[in-house]
Amino acid sequence: MKASYTAGPDIHVLPSALPIPGLGDQPVNAFLVRSDQPFLVDTGMPVDREGFLDSLWSLIDPEELRWIVVTHDDRDHTGALARILETAPGARVLTNAISLTRISEEFDIPQDRVVTANPGSRVKLGDRELSFHRPPTFDSPGTLAVFDHSDGTLYSSDSFGTVVEEITHDFADLSEAEFFEGFDVLNRAIAPWTALVDEEKFLRPVRALAALRPARLLSAHGPTVREDAVPRLFEAIARIPSLPAWLPGADLDLEAALDAHASPTD
C-alpha cells in the first residue's frame, strides 16, 4: 500500500501497485467517498489486506461506512471485502449479480446486505445518485463502471488504466507518451477479445460514457484524469479494437524480463 491522497472533494484514493515484470507498475486503486452515506469503490488486493484496512479505517470509522461498491469480482478488487463486512456492520454491498455469484464461491454475503445493479441501473445513496454502465474494456462479465451524477466522477473499473514506470497521482504529472503506451498494453491485455469485435459495436459504450461528460475519470488502474484530459482517454480507448491483440508471449520475453526484475542493474 501507498499513502492515501485525495482525487477531489470528499474522494480519497487508497492506492497500491502491482509490478508487471518488464513493463513497470500497474496502479491498483480503491476509492472512499465521504458523503451523506459514505461508500467505498472496490477493496484492494489480498496481498495488501492489512495495510488496506489500516488505511481505510484511518479515513473513516467502520460504523460510518454504508456501501461497498464492487465493480467486479477479481481479486484485486475484492481483497479486503470479507473483513470490511465483518468490521462495518452497517455496510451493504452494491454489485452485479454475476460478480456476486463469483464472490460467493469464496464466502457468503447475507442477502440482506446486498443490492444488485446492472448496466442502466440508477441508485440513490443519500445525497448521491449513481448510475451503472458497461465499461469499454473488461475481463469479467459482471464488470460495472459507476458514474456519480453529483460531482461528475466516472469510476471506470479496469477500463482506461495503464502501466507506467513510476506511478503518479495525476495524469498531468506523467509523460503522455508513457501513459498512452501503457494504456494500449493494459486495455488490450485485460480484454484480448477487442481484436475480434465489431468496432462500431465496441464504440457504443465508449460514446455512451463520453456523453456523460465526466469531470473526473478514476480508473482502478490509473492516475486521476481531470476535465480537459478526459476526452483524450475516450479517443484512445476508441482505437483499441484497431490494434492487434496483445499477449505477453508475443510482445515480451517473459523469462528475460523476470531475470531482469530479479537482478536489477546498478
C-alpha positions in Angstrom: 0.0 0.0 0.0 1.0 3.6 -0.6 -0.2 6.7 1.3 -3.8 7.7 0.5 -4.5 11.0 -1.2 -7.5 13.0 -2.5 -8.7 13.0 -6.1 -11.4 15.6 -5.5 -13.7 16.9 -2.7 -14.5 14.1 -0.4 -12.8 11.5 -2.6 -9.9 9.6 -1.1 -7.7 7.2 -3.1 -6.4 4.1 -1.5 -3.5 3.2 -3.8 -1.2 0.3 -4.3 0.8 -1.1 -7.2 1.2 -4.5 -8.9 4.7 -4.9 -10.6 4.5 -6.2 -14.1 7.9 -7.6 -15.0 9.5 -5.9 -18.0 6.8 -3.3 -18.2 6.5 -1.3 -15.0 3.9 -0.9 -12.3 0.2 -1.3 -12.7 -1.7 1.1 -10.3 -4.3 -0.6 -8.1 -6.7 1.9 -6.6 -9.8 1.8 -4.5 -11.8 4.9 -3.6 -13.6 6.1 -0.5 -16.2 8.8 -0.9 -17.2 10.7 2.2 -20.8 11.7 1.7 -24.2 11.5 3.4 -23.9 7.7 3.0 -20.2 7.1 2.7 -19.3 4.5 0.1 -16.2 2.6 -0.9 -15.5 1.6 -4.5 -13.6 -1.7 -4.5 -11.5 -3.2 -1.7 -7.9 -3.7 -2.8 -5.6 -6.7 -3.3 -5.4 -9.7 -0.8 -1.6 -9.1 -0.5 -2.3 -5.6 0.8 -5.2 -6.6 3.0 -3.8 -5.4 6.4 -2.3 -2.2 5.0 -5.5 -1.5 3.1 -7.7 -1.9 6.2 -5.3 0.3 8.3 -5.5 3.0 5.6 -9.3 2.7 5.2 -10.1 2.9 8.9 -7.7 5.9 9.3 -10.1 7.7 7.0 -13.5 6.6 8.3 -14.9 4.9 11.3 -16.2 1.4 10.4 -19.6 2.3 11.9 -20.0 5.1 9.4 -19.4 3.2 6.2 -22.7 2.4 4.4 -21.9 1.0 1.0 -19.2 -1.1 -0.7 -19.5 -0.8 -4.5 -17.7 -3.8 -6.1 -17.1 -3.1 -9.7 -16.3 -6.8 -10.4 -15.2 -9.9 -8.7 -11.5 -10.0 -9.5 -9.1 -10.5 -6.5 -7.5 -7.1 -6.8 -11.0 -5.5 -6.3 -12.3 -7.8 -3.5 -9.2 -8.4 -1.4 -10.5 -6.9 1.9 -14.2 -7.3 1.2 -15.0 -10.0 3.8 -13.0 -8.3 6.5 -14.7 -5.0 5.8 -18.1 -6.6 6.1 -17.2 -8.1 9.4 -15.9 -4.8 10.8 -18.5 -2.4 9.3 -21.9 -3.7 10.4 -23.9 -1.0 8.6 -22.3 -1.5 5.2 -24.0 -3.2 2.3 -22.5 -4.5 -1.0 -23.6 -3.0 -4.3 -22.6 -5.1 -7.3 -23.7 -7.0 -10.3 -25.4 -10.4 -9.8 -22.7 -12.2 -11.8 -20.0 -10.7 -9.6 -22.0 -11.6 -6.5 -22.2 -15.2 -7.7 -18.5 -15.4 -8.3 -17.6 -13.8 -4.9 -19.9 -16.3 -3.2 -17.6 -19.1 -4.4 -15.2 -17.9 -1.7 -17.5 -16.6 1.1 -21.2 -15.9 1.8 -22.6 -12.4 1.8 -26.0 -12.3 3.6 -28.8 -11.4 1.2 -30.0 -8.5 3.4 -26.5 -6.9 2.9 -26.6 -7.0 -0.9 -28.1 -4.7 -3.6 -27.5 -5.8 -7.2 -27.2 -3.4 -10.2 -26.9 -3.9 -13.9 -25.8 -1.6 -16.7 -28.6 1.0 -16.9 -29.4 0.9 -13.2 -29.5 4.1 -11.1 -29.3 4.1 -7.3 -29.6 6.9 -4.8 -27.2 6.7 -1.9 -28.3 9.6 0.3 -27.2 12.8 -1.4 -25.5 10.9 -4.3 -27.0 9.4 -7.3 -25.0 6.7 -9.1 -25.7 5.2 -12.5 -24.1 1.9 -13.7 -22.6 1.3 -17.1 -20.7 -1.4 -19.1 -17.1 -0.1 -19.5 -15.4 -0.4 -22.9 -12.8 -3.0 -21.8 -13.2 -5.6 -19.0 -12.1 -9.0 -18.0 -15.1 -10.1 -16.0 -18.7 -10.4 -17.3 -20.1 -8.7 -14.2 -17.9 -5.5 -14.6 -19.6 -2.2 -13.9 -18.4 1.4 -14.4 -20.0 3.8 -11.9 -20.9 7.4 -12.6 -21.6 9.8 -9.7 -24.0 12.4 -11.0 -23.5 14.7 -8.0 -19.9 15.6 -8.9 -19.3 14.1 -12.4 -16.9 11.4 -11.4 -16.6 8.3 -13.5 -15.2 5.2 -11.7 -14.3 3.1 -14.7 -13.1 -0.1 -13.0 -10.2 -1.7 -15.1 -11.0 0.3 -18.2 -8.8 3.3 -19.1 -6.0 2.0 -16.9 -2.3 2.0 -17.7 1.1 0.5 -16.8 3.9 3.0 -16.0 7.5 3.1 -14.8 6.6 5.3 -11.8 3.1 5.8 -10.5 1.9 9.3 -10.0 -1.3 10.7 -8.6 -2.3 12.8 -11.6 -2.3 12.3 -15.3 -0.7 15.7 -15.8 2.4 14.5 -13.8 3.1 11.7 -16.3 4.7 11.7 -19.7 1.8 11.3 -22.1 3.8 9.0 -24.3 4.5 6.7 -21.4 0.9 6.9 -20.2 -0.7 6.0 -23.6 1.9 3.3 -24.3 0.9 1.6 -21.1 -2.7 2.4 -21.8 -2.6 0.5 -25.1 -1.0 -2.5 -23.4 -3.3 -2.8 -20.3 -6.6 -2.2 -22.2 -5.7 -5.0 -24.7 -4.2 -7.3 -22.0 -7.4 -7.3 -19.9 -9.6 -7.6 -23.0 -7.8 -9.6 -25.8 -11.3 -10.1 -27.3 -11.1 -6.5 -28.5 -9.1 -7.7 -31.5 -12.2 -9.7 -32.6 -15.0 -7.3 -32.0 -17.1 -5.3 -34.4 -15.6 -1.8 -34.0 -18.9 0.0 -34.3 -20.4 -2.1 -31.5 -17.4 -1.5 -29.4 -17.8 2.3 -29.8 -21.4 2.3 -28.4 -20.4 2.1 -24.7 -17.5 4.5 -25.4 -19.9 7.1 -26.8 -22.4 6.5 -24.0 -19.8 7.2 -21.3 -18.4 10.2 -23.2 -21.9 11.6 -23.4 -21.9 11.8 -19.6 -19.2 14.4 -19.9 -17.2 13.2 -16.8 -15.4 16.0 -15.0 -13.1 13.4 -13.5 -12.1 9.9 -14.5 -10.9 7.5 -11.9 -9.7 4.1 -13.1 -8.8 1.3 -10.7 -5.5 1.1 -12.6 -4.6 4.7 -13.5 -4.0 8.2 -12.2 -6.6 10.8 -11.7 -7.7 12.3 -15.0 -9.4 15.7 -14.9 -11.6 17.9 -17.1 -10.0 18.7 -20.5 -7.8 15.5 -20.4 -10.8 13.1 -20.1 -11.8 13.2 -23.8 -8.3 12.2 -24.7 -8.8 8.9 -23.0 -12.1 8.3 -24.8 -10.3 8.9 -28.1 -7.5 6.5 -27.0 -9.9 3.7 -25.9 -11.8 4.0 -29.2 -8.8 2.9 -31.2 -8.1 -0.3 -29.1 -10.0 -2.7 -31.4 -7.9 -1.5 -34.4 -4.8 -2.6 -32.6 -3.5 -6.2 -32.7 -4.2 -8.5 -29.8 -1.6 -8.1 -27.0 -0.3 -11.2 -25.4 2.8 -11.4 -23.1 4.3 -14.2 -25.2 4.0 -12.0 -28.3 5.4 -8.8 -27.1 7.6 -9.7 -24.1 10.4 -12.1 -23.5 9.0 -13.1 -20.1 11.9 -15.2 -18.9 14.4 -12.3 -19.7 12.0 -9.8 -18.0 11.8 -11.9 -14.9 15.6 -12.3 -14.8 16.0 -8.5 -15.1 13.4 -7.9 -12.4 15.2 -10.3 -10.0 18.7 -8.9 -10.7 18.3 -5.1 -11.3 21.3 -3.4 -12.8 23.1 -0.7 -10.8 
